[in-house]
Amino acid sequence: MRYEKIMLSKNQLDYYQLFEKITKLPKRDYSLRQLAQLTGFSYAKVKYTLERIAEIVRLIDPEQAALFRQGKNLAVEQITISLNTFRGVLLKEHSIPFQFLLWLVKEESHEVADFLTENFISFSTLSRNIRELQNYLKHYGIQLSLASCTLDSNDELLLRQSLLYLFWMGTQGDPTLLAPYTIDESLLPKLLAYVPSEHRYVSEKLYRLKLIIQYFRLKGKHYHLETHRVQRLLEDNPLYDLSLCKNNPLIPKKFIAKESGGLLMSSLISPGFTTESALVEKHQLVLAKKLPTLNELVEAFLVYFESQIFKKSIAPKKRQVLQLNLLQAGAGIWAFQGSFPNLHYFLVQENRLNPASVHYEEEIRHFFRSTKDSKFLQYREYFPTFEKSFGHILKATYMEEMLWTKLRVAIAIEPNCILQEKLQLVIGAIYFVHYEPFLPEEADQYDLVITSMATFPQDFPDVPYLLWNIVTPDEELPYLFYTLRDLYYLRNERLHFM
């Protein structure tokens, strides 16, 4: 919702939120009064907002728009327009910040009066609507000035990163909004060679958008001027060919290496590797050589969790990938001297404060607070940012290793693996559940017991249980999943890691 709060006015945010809530409802007819109760909007606000939604949907499909104008009811089961499609039209046709940013990047000469005339708005309306966008950019040292109609930064790479994610969130990989433009299509396969193969479908769209943004910035004669730290990561780096952009007529010869490096930089600081990635070893060796002290800090972080928290070693292949992802994230934080524009700012919602997240975050924080090695002091100012990034990267492994983060479920069914096969397959696939055979002496330790014994509630009256019908197991499976999910949510004050 952070992106929408930057790009949408208060009223537009209402349209988006109501449409989002409607798309999540079970597919059937609802009266407006029911919608008001289910969405938390008043009856009058639901009626008004549906009319405004209809005006937006009409630009996509007039027949669908009619559904939102039916008066007292809304046939949710007939709505075929996705939230992403609705959001895209809302941004492209109605969002002043999005339209202004698009105009600012695409137009060669900028006079704010031209934008105001084209969009039939006043200067004060523009100024009021782009305030959140200006604040977001200012956080990264980027100045969006209405007076001069410019985007300025001491770091062109940071500026382009900001534009990349602001446009990506608005277009979801569709480049047509920025047309017309000219890019060298032959660069795409070369850039994708630096990306893990399992990510190349999405990465191709990201790199295309990068090249489009590069094209418009170069037309305005805005070139990369590497900072010392970015240069240190890219210079003499055997992974990269810094002559990639040599055939681009918009790039003066002295900027070819810098512009090539600017395109490649994200593959050096993005924690996107998996155990299937063939590039892991090469990237790790290069980064460890470039930033040996940071690599030692990452190693110390993993050793701390293995020895003090997990009480066992992480599997070697998984550990290698974890180490590289932590190192890549740390390299980005170091290179940009703190936080830098990224997708997870928009897409990863911070956990609500509760004992589970507080406990985990405190374990992360304790490592950085207790680190005494003087050689790590050069990174001390970045420790708060490291804590957040490292915490996100390690969390999946933490949940696998630490059973207290899961529901403890016991199975008390006839001792026959054929009868239990489907049940175990389903429960084993639910990441927030740890299951085991039922032990009577530990009955009070279970969050739930799944049993086929009708006598169970008499034998253990205080133990939560689910009676499992062996005769119709397929019909029971959805009910089982929802029971476990609801129990997990109910216990979220202690367990909320979703």
N, C-alpha and C positions, 0 to 999 in steps of 0.2 A: 504493500500500500504506500510505501515511501515515494515511489515513482509517481503514482497517481496524485499524491498530495502536492508534488512539485508542479505537475503539468495540468491539473484540473482545478477549476474554480470550485467554490463550496457547493454550488448547485449541481455542477457536473459530477462532482464526487458523489452526491446523493443518487444521481441517475445510475452511475456505475455500481454503487454498493447495492442498490435495490435490484438491478439486473443480475448482479452476482448472486445475491441471495435467492432470487427466483430460480436461477439455473441449477441450484443445489437442492431444490425441493423435489420430493417424489413426483413423478410425472402423472398429474391428474388435474381436474378442474378445481379452482379455488375461488371463493367469493373474495371481494376486496377486504371485507372484515377479517376473513381468515388470514389473508396476506398481511394485514396490519398486525395481527397477533403474532404471526410467525416471523416477521421481519423486524419488529420493534418500531415500525413507522406508525404514525397516526393514520386513521382512515382517510382524512382529507389529504395528507401528504402522499399516501399511496396513490390515490386517484390522480392528483396533480402530476406526480412523478411519472406515472405510467403514460400520461398524455405526452410528456416531454420525451420519454423513451420512444414512443411511437414515431415522433418526428425524426429521431435519429435513425431508427430502424427502417423508415421509409426510404432512406438513401441506399439501403442494402436490398430490401425486398418489400414492395408495397403490400403484398398479401400478408406477410408476417406482421407488418405494422398494424394491420387491421385487428389482429389479435389483442393488441394492447389498448384498443379503443372500444372494447365490447361492453363497457359500462360497469356492470356489477360483478362480472366474473372474468377470470383469466384462465384460458386452457393451456396450462403449462406443458402438457404432453404434446402440444402441436408446435411448440417453439423449436425451431431447427437452427437458429442463429447462435453461434458459440459466443462465449464471453470475450474471447480474443478478437473476433470479428467486430463485435459491438465496440469494444475498447479502441480498436484501430480506427474506426470511423469517427468516434468521439474525439480522438486526438487529431486526426487529419483535418476534420471539418470544423471543429469547435474549440480546440485548445489553443488559446492565444500564445502561451509560452512555446508550445511545440511548433506552431506555425512560424513564430518569430525566429526561433533558432534555425529552422529549415531555411527561411528567407535569408538570414544572416550568413549562413554558410554558402548558399548557392549564388546569391547575387554578387556581381563584381563591384558595383558602386552602391554605397549605402546612404540613403537619406531617410531618416525615421519617418518623415512626412509621407514618403511613398508607401511605406507599410501601413500607416494609419489610413491613408486614402483607399488603398486596395481592400482593407478589411473593415472599413466603415466604423472605426473606433477612435476614441480620443487618446491623447498622450497619457492622461491620468489613468485611463482604463488599462493601457499597456503597462504602465509603470506598476500599477497595483497587482496585475496578474503575473508579472515575471519576478516578483520579489523572492518567492521561494526558490526559483531557478537561480537567481543571482546569489542567494545565500549558499546553495549547494556548490556552485562553482567557486565562490569565494573561499570555501573550506579548503580547496586545493590550489589556492593562489591564482585563480583565474578571474579576471575582471570583465564582466559584461556591462558595457557602458551604453546607455541610451543616448547620451549627449553626442558621442562620437560614432555611435553605431558600430562598435568594435568588440571583438573578443581578444583579450590580451593576457599573456602569461610569460613569465621568464623561462618556462619549460614547455616547449612545443609538444613534446611527447605526452606530458600530463594533459595538455589541452585536447590533443587528439584522442587520448584514452577516454576523457570525459565525453567527447562528442560520440565516440564509438558506442558507449553504453547507453547514452541518452537516446540515440537513434535506434540502437538495437532493441531497446525496450519498447520503442514506439512502432517499429516495423516488423519485429520478429523475423528478420532475415529477408524481407521483401525489399529488393533494391529499387523498385520502380518509382518510389516516391521521390528519390533523389535524381531521377533522370531529367535531362540528358547529361551524360558524363562520358569520359573516355578513359578506359583502364587497359592495361596490358594483360589480357587473359592468360598468356603463357606463364605469368608469374605465379598463378594459383597453385599448379601442381608442385612447383618448386618450394613454395611456402608450406604446403601441406606435408612435404617430406620431413619437416621438423616437428610434426604433430603425431602423437600416438594414433595408430591406424583406426582404433575403435572410436576416435572422436572426429574423424575427418568429414563426416557428413555435415555436422553443425559448424565445424571449423572453416569449411569452405565458404560458408555464408558470412562468417565473421571476418575472414580475410578479404572477401569481396567488399564488404562494407568499409574495412580499413583502407583498401585501395581507393575507393570512391572518396572518402574523406581526405586522403592524401592528395588526390587530384584537385579538389576544390581549394585546399590550403595552399598547394603549390601555385595554383593560378593567381592567388593573392600574394605570392612571393613570401610565404611563411615557411621557413625551412627549419629542420631539426638542428639545434645547437646542443650537442650532448653535454650533460653534466659529467664531472670527473668520474662519478661512481658508475654511471651507465657505461661510460667509455671503458672503465676497468673490466666490466663484465663482458663486453663485446670484443674488445681489442685482442688480437691473437687468439681468438676462440676457434678451435679446430672444428667446432660443430657447424659454424655459419659461414656462408659466402656473402661477404659485405659488398659485392659488386652486382648484386641482384638487380638494382635499379639503374644500371649503366645505360640502358637504352631509352630511358625516359627523357624526352626533350625538355621537360619542364624543370629538370634538376641540373643546376650547375655542377661541373665536375667535382668541385671541392666538397659538395654535400652528398655525393653518391653513397659513400660508406655510412654516413649518418642516417640518411633516409632508408637505406637497406636495413640497418640495425634497428631503426624505429619500428619497422614492420615485423621484425623477428623477435623483438624484446619480450613479447607476451609469452612466447614458448619457453623462455628462460625463467619466468617468475610466476607462472600459473601452476598451481598444485593439481594437475589434471591427470596424473599417471595412475595406472592400475597394474595389477599383477600380470595382465596380459600384454602390457606395453613392451615392445622390443627395444625402445630407446632408453630404458631406465638406467642401465649401467653406464652408458656413454655420458648421459647428462649428469649423473652423480659424480663421476670422476672429474669432469670439467668444473662443475660448481665447487666441489671440495677443494680443487686446486686454486680456483679463483678466490674463494672465501674460506680458507682453512679454519679460522677461529669460529666462524659461524657454524661450520660443519661440526666442530667439536662441541659447540653449545647444543646443537640438535642431538648429537650422540649422547651427551650428558642428560638431556631431557628424557630420551627414551630409556636410558639405563635407570634413571630415577623411577620411572613408572614400572619398569620390569622388576626392580629390586624392592621398592618400597610399597607399591600399590598392587601390581598383578601377582607378585611373588613367583613369577616364572618368566621365561623368555618368550618374546613374540616369535612366531614362525618366521624363519629366515627370509623367505620371499616376500611375505607381507611386510616385514620390518624394513627391507630395502626400499620398498615403495613408499612406506611411511616416511622414512628418512629423507628420500628425495623430495616428496611433497612438502615436508616441513622446511627443507632447505630452500626450495623454490619460493615458497611464501616468504620466508625470512629474507631472501635475496631481494625480493621486490620491496619489502618494508625498508630494508637498508638502502637500496638504490634511490628510493624516492624520499628518504629521510622521514619515514612515518607512514601514515595511511595514504593510499592513492586510489584513483577511480577504479572501481571494480564492480562486477555484477552482483556479488553476494551482498553488497550494501542494499541493493534493491530486492533481491530474491530470498535472502536468508533472514527470517524473522527471529529476533533475539528471544530466548526463552523467558517466559514469565518467571519472576522471582519465586522460588519454592525451595524447600530443603534439598531436593535432589540436585537441581542445577547449582545452588549455592555450594553444596558439598563438593561437586565436581570442579567448579571454578576455583574453589579454595585450594584444592589439590594442585591445580595448575599454578595458581598464584604462589603457593608455598615453595614450589621449585624455584621460581624466579627470585623470590625474596631471600631464599636460603643459599643462593648461589654465591659462593665466596671467592671463586677464582678470579683474580685481578684481570686476567686477559679478556674476560667477558665484559668488563666495565665499559668498553667502547660501544656496546649495544644497550647499555642500561636505559637510556632515554626511550628506547623502542620496546622495552619490556611490556608495557601495557598493551601495545598493539600485537606483540608476539603472543601474549596470553590469549587474546581473542582468536587469532588465526590458528594457533597451535591447538587450542581447545576444540575448534570446529573440526580440524583434520583428524585429531585423535579420537573423537567421540565414538565413532562406529566401533573401533577396536576396544575402547573402554567398555562399551555395552556388551560386546561379546565376552570379554574377560571377567567382568564384574557381575556376578549373578544377582546382587541386590538391586540392580537396575531393572530386573525382569519380574514378572509375576511368577511365583512358584506354584506350579500345577502338578498334582499327583493323579495317577491313573489307577483306579481300583476296578478292573474288569476281569472277567474270566481269563486265566493265564494261558492264552493261546494267541500267538503272534499273528495268525491269520485274521482273527477277530479285531485285533488292534491296529492292523496295518494302515488303513485309511486315516484313522484318528491320529496316529503318530505322524503320518506324512503331513497332515494339515497343521497340527500344532507345531511340528518342527519347522515349518515354513514361516511362522509368526515370530518376528525378531524380538518382541517384547515378552516372550514366554519361555520359561525353562521348565521342562516336564521331566518327571521321574516316576518310578513305581511307588505306590502308596505304602508308607510305613506307619503303622498305627501309633508307634511311640512318638512320631513327629507330627501327628495330626494337627496340632494347634499352630504349626509353623507354615501351613499351606495357605495360599490365597484362595485356592479353589481345588476341590477334588472332583474328578469326573468318574462317575461310578455307574455300574449297571445293577447295583444291589439296592433293592427297595428298602432293605432294613438299615441302610447307612444312616439316615437321620435319627433313628433310634439309638444306634450304636455310638454315634458322634453328634449329639444334638447341637453343639456350638460350632461345628466346622462347616464353612460354606461349601456347597456341593452342587453339581449339575447331574441330573439323572440321565444316563445315556441309553438310548433305545437301540440295542444291537440289531433288531429286526429291520429298522429303517434308517441305517446310518447316513445315507446320502441326504435325506431330508433334514437330518439333525445338524449337518455341517455348517450351513449359514448361521443358524441360531447359535451354535457354539462360538463361531467367530465374533458375532456381535456381543455375546455375553462377555467374552474375554476383553474385547475392546472397551465396553462400557465399564467393566471392572477396573481396567487400566486407567481410564479417565477418572473414575471414582477415587482411585488411589493416587491421583496425580500430585497431591501435596507432597507425597514422598517419592513418586516415581516418574514424574512427567519429563520424559526425554524425547518425546515425539516432536 
